[in-house]
């Protein structure tokens, strides 16, 4: 008997200070996550396959300027935007990804098109944009991604010895009190990736992940998001979407490792994810979290930072949203 269909989403992990975030700001994030979860939950309830559900959930996250993906993406060192996305279907390991795109409204739709309409898995830069345009996907001018908060964030990063900043890292902001006071969400240092995982009514799994990268990053840098097995992975055992210090997730093959431990060591979803997030990543200074679901409908949402925007929705049950532990 198949498990009740379920999905989980995340909007990035990081050490959001409880003491500085306002009730109004918390409410905005919670409301956005809640709305997206309800929309995806309705798709699941209507019998939509897991791949359709995670694609739509991430598209909606890309459309929301609160999150660092699509509109609201952070700026690179040259004041541009470079976005990455990946989708994967667990039943047959079909996958598609794009990296370093600058003109696509919804990179996750381009990744989906790669999965469905190309014999390849990953397209980058202008080639990815040309492929997406040929599939009829919407292109946008660079200023589509603009938000004043992200531009201000980039300006502050430029004045910090040229460093690249991950969204919501309070350790960095602790050394910059004025910036922290100006933005109670510590938006300069949040791990800004979004993602979704789902198990549908047939027990099939899928995952999708999208990101705008890290503020003031070197042009051409690609993180874990479009790398299969690092920031996104799905097979017939588990579906995983990650958020955090991308280089460390790549080095540990973090998303794949969750499934591998379940398959080869017989561990549960929860224990496999815990080992990745709480043991393997911290061993190389990796910070962040992940969301994962297995074919029995079990869900886990571990993170090793102070908070992670996240939520879960099962068909026929109330939606749940969290920021902190």
RADAFEN-V214933 format. One record per helix or strand. SS is the DSSP state (h for helix, s for strand). FROM is the first residue (numbers start at 0). TO is the last residue. If there is no record, write none. Layout:
# RADAFEN-V214933
ss=SS from=FROM to=TO
ss=SS from=FROM to=TO
This chain:
# RADAFEN-V214933
ss=s from=5 to=13
ss=h from=22 to=44
ss=h from=49 to=62
ss=s from=75 to=75
ss=s from=82 to=88
ss=s from=93 to=100
ss=s from=103 to=103
ss=h from=106 to=116
ss=s from=121 to=123
ss=h from=124 to=133
ss=s from=138 to=138
ss=h from=141 to=144
ss=h from=147 to=157
ss=s from=164 to=164
ss=s from=166 to=166
ss=h from=169 to=172
ss=h from=176 to=181
ss=h from=186 to=188
ss=s from=189 to=190
ss=s from=192 to=198
ss=s from=204 to=210
ss=s from=214 to=214
ss=s from=216 to=216
ss=s from=227 to=227
ss=s from=231 to=233
ss=s from=237 to=243
ss=h from=245 to=251
ss=h from=253 to=264
ss=h from=268 to=279
ss=h from=281 to=283
ss=s from=287 to=293
ss=s from=298 to=299
ss=s from=302 to=302
ss=s from=306 to=313
ss=s from=319 to=323
